[in-house]
Amino acid sequence: LPLLTQTHSNIFSTHRCVFAMTACLIPVAVCSRIFVCWPQFMYEIKAGGSIAKKFNAILQKLSSPLQPRVPEHSHNRMKNLSYPFSREKMYLYNIQEKDTFFDNATRSRIVHEILKRTACSRANNTMGINSLIANNIYEAAYPLHDGEYDSPGDDMNDRKLLYQEWARYGVFYKFQPIDLIRKYFGEKIGLYFAWLGLYTSFLIPSSVIGVIVFLYGCATIEEDIPSKEMCDQQNAFTMCPLCDKSCDYWNLSSACGTARASHLFDNPATVVFSIFMALWGKWVTMQLIWGLSEHSRPEYETKVREKMLKESDKSVVQKLETNMTESEDEDDEDKLTWKDRFPGYLMNFASILFMIALTFSIVFGVIVYRITTAAALSLNKATRSNVRVTVTATAVIINLVVILILDEIYGAVAKWLTKIEVPKTEQTFEERLILKAFLLKFVNAYSPIFYVAFFKGRFVGRPGSYVYVFDGYRMEECAPGGCLMELCIQLSIIMLGKQLIQNNIFEIGVPKLKKLFRKLKDETEPGETDPDHSKRPEQWDLDYSLEPYTGLTPEYMEMIIQFGFVTLFVASFPLAPVFALLNNVIEVRLDAKKFVTELRRPDAVRTKDIGIWFDILSGIGKFSVIINAFVIAVTSDFIPRLVYQYSYSHNGTLHGFVNHTLSFFNVSQLKEGTQPENSHFDQEVQFCRFKDYREPPWAPNPYEFSKQYWSVLSARLAFVIIFQNLVMFLSVLVDWMIPDIPTDISDQIKKEKSLLVDFFLKEEHEKLKLSEEPAQKSEGGGDQSRRSRAASSAPSNRSQPGSIASAGSQHTNV
């Protein structure tokens, strides 16, 4: 490969036969399309005023212990202007050393771009190194790390610096060196860590307010009138049996603990917190922008070749091969028709429907487990008192295990389904993969929670007319204090379980086991002894033993699912942001350590933003407003309490609220065979109570929905509408008050563009002046003119009086 010269960039190994390739300067035409460099023109960023200057100085002094000790984090007011590299404008760049003008990440990016699009006619017309790896011609292709991260001595490289100042748990309190991350790993990975740090910092205010809401519930628990009435044993309410035959009548005061615990999360402060979290979700969906380039995938081009091979002879395929490498405009046209893609689309549609149906079936299976287990435990006197706690805890654990298993299966299936679609570009492939994986994992993670929040206890029926799943097994009811407490338990166990198990087992344990297995496999393979190699292993050999980089989709997916837990059902669990914050503080360093020490160095990929994840975040933020509105209106008792207090209470308080929510039922009207067997209740029961708004047995229309039911229903719907419109109005107000791009940054961008225009105009004007000098001069004058013209276009060390191109001493104040 004649393009490749000097210093390291990529390693390729094929079945224990290793070929090391090096690269530095390649044809600049490749660089001019893809990569960004910096002209040697600096300017100074001025502070807005004396007050802002003092405030920034104080802020920098206070935050200095939190800053990582890397060169990029020095508070330098000087800034380089950036501009895409152009061979025609090489005189703009102070190229003092060609071998070091591009850094290692840029070199590896250039080499990877060339190798990814190089056609191999002798290897079944495959396109690029990725296809060769897929066909087992090569085992791996990866850039090298910059030496060891734990090497002894004072010699420092970027990898070692990242490990010391970023990838250790001991520096969890420090800011991330985003510029160094971007330089070493590329813009795509740097943008992920920038977004993760931003999201984690935004969790701090929401965590503080969530703790305040929880403490408010703890402080007012003794003043909560409904829970006091429920716990009052003197004014006990005799409740209807919870199951047929084996269940007896019971006193509502036995559910005192559940009622008191529900108040911790079901109180007026929860509504205010839900509105805040809806606005908070709007702030989190911020788009960070860097640069982007895009090309066709090698797999897509291979599929096009196979199609052309079927339609014509081999010469046409070779002609197509040449056209693909020479013309970028032709790549814009999709050469695969809908007929070519229809089998893949059909398989995708059928598979996704099947897996969603599988998820719902498992949720229904857990419901059946809860119903049957509750009925079985109710037969035993020893376990009868703890039926609800036992069933809830075991069902949530089963849900957690199933979610973790299906997460891994759905991730692999989504990748396979995306491959058979044959998307054209890498961006399209990644977006379709993300959409499929997110859809499946979203349904998998949230189906049990949606069931508890909106469906459990809604289709139970009433005494004498219950809804049965199977013979003798009726639909389960919510606890006497409502389903909100159970929703809180479900959400907290699934959220914490996913974070702890995925972080500690999947992200730490599994890569270490894979590395150990690969090491044992290499040691057991015959014919691998090399005495020179064993004394001092090369960097490519050390990196080969690391885990391959598989992309950022799992990292983003984990955070997006967590973002859903934090925003969608925050009304039921205000402490969710706290646990998310604690997890993310560890997650940042865990991912950093994984990238620096456990993974092969990824190719430095450029990107302008976080891509489709931004749209998913925005969608979850909007969806969370609707979900929290319905959680407060339907799942909690907030609306029924308001309706009772302002419409039915005699003194404007909540005294009598519990009695107001309980309906009467004449036990003589129970169906034959459903009455409690061998009832040990203390007194003879004529009427039992159940939670619903229905007419009493002595009314003209017994057991029909009462006027209170329709009043509460209309109030709930009105609350949903008011809540959504209020949040929408506040979101628009926040957008108007706080722009997406701060004013100082916007002014700085405009100033940079103005400076670049002035800089280019001045340079072009100087070149024009030199070209218009009189042609008829003396011999000495002609030599001097040629020397001046050569100096004007020289790529290095250009410095003229009054020029602003020199970065060493001159700058412009902004």
Secondary structure, 3 states (H helix, E strand, C coil): CCCCCCCEEEEEEECCEEEEEECCCCCHHHHHHHCEECCCCEEECCCCCHHHHHHHHHHHHHHHHHCCCCHHHCCCCEEECCEECCHHHHHHCCCCCHHHCCCHHHHHHHHHHHHHCCEECCCCCEEHHHHHHHCCCCCEEEECCCCCCCCCCCCCCHHHHHHHHCCCHHHCCCCCCHHHHHHHHCHHHHHHHHHHHHHHHHHHHHHHHHHHHHHHHHHCHHHCHHHHHHHCCCCCCEECCCCCCCCCCEEHHHHHHHHHHHHCCCCHHHHHHHHHHHHHHHHHCCCCCCCCCCCECHHHHHHHHHHHHHHCCHHHHHHHHHHHHHCCHHHHCCCCCHHHHHHHHHHHHHHHHHHHHHHHHHHHHHHHHHHHHHHHHHCCHHHHCCHHHHHHHHHHHHHHHHHHHHHHHHHHHHHHHHHHHCCCEHHHHHHHHHHHHHHHHHHHHHHHHHHHHHHCCCCCEECCEECEEECCEECCCCCCCCCHHHHHHHHHHHHHHHHHHHHHHHHHHHHHHHHHHHHHHHHHCCCCCCHHHHHCCCHHHHHHCCECCCCCHHHHHHHHHHHHHHHHCCCCCCCHHHHHHHHHHHHHHHHHHHHHHHECCCCCCCCCCCCHHHHHHHHHHHHHHHHHHHHHHHHCCHHHHHHHHHHHCCCCCCCCHHHHHEEEEEHHHCCCCCCCCCCCCCCCCCEEEEECCECCCCCCCCCCECHHHHHHHHHHHHHHHHHHHHHHHHHHHHHHHCCCCCHHHHHHHHHHHHHHHHHHHHHHHHHHHHHCCCCCCCHHHHHHHHHHHHHHHCCCCCCCCCCCCCCCCCCEEC
